[in-house]
């Protein structure tokens, strides 16, 4: 049996669709027209997809990435089925439009500044604790 290969363009398209759907689910979770169960599932899926914490850590060979390859798409499919199609179409369009806009440099600078301040505060607290 020959080796299994998937064209890189197909994988990139699939990855873009998942990224768009995770953003669309985030938007849907904030929409009052979306049923509460769909909101709960959408929040859980988006949080899991965007969280650095995984059910199975990524450093475990094969299994570490397998949960991301299976759980996230299954969660997205479940959440999409729970959201009315017209609303999901609207949120997918909004997510696709947001992807075309440039990333806010001011927002990135603010996030980096918060992290630097938090690290500096932690270092100061550790230094103060150790020097006493």
Residue pairs with C-beta under 8 A, 6 or more apart in sequence:
16 99
18 49
18 72
18 73
18 76
19 99
20 92
20 95
20 96
20 99
21 76
21 80
21 92
21 95
22 45
22 46
22 49
22 50
22 72
22 76
23 95
23 98
23 99
24 88
24 91
24 92
24 94
24 95
25 42
25 43
25 45
25 46
25 76
25 79
25 80
25 83
25 91
26 42
26 46
27 91
27 94
27 95
28 34
28 38
28 39
28 42
28 79
28 83
28 87
28 88
28 91
29 39
29 42
29 43
29 46
31 87
31 91
33 84
33 87
34 42
34 83
34 84
34 87
35 82
35 83
37 82
38 79
38 82
38 83
41 75
41 78
41 79
41 82
42 79
42 82
42 83
44 75
45 72
45 75
45 76
45 78
45 79
48 55
48 71
48 72
48 75
49 68
49 72
49 75
49 76
54 64
54 67
54 68
55 67
55 71
56 63
56 64
56 66
56 67
57 64
58 64
58 65
58 68
80 88
83 91
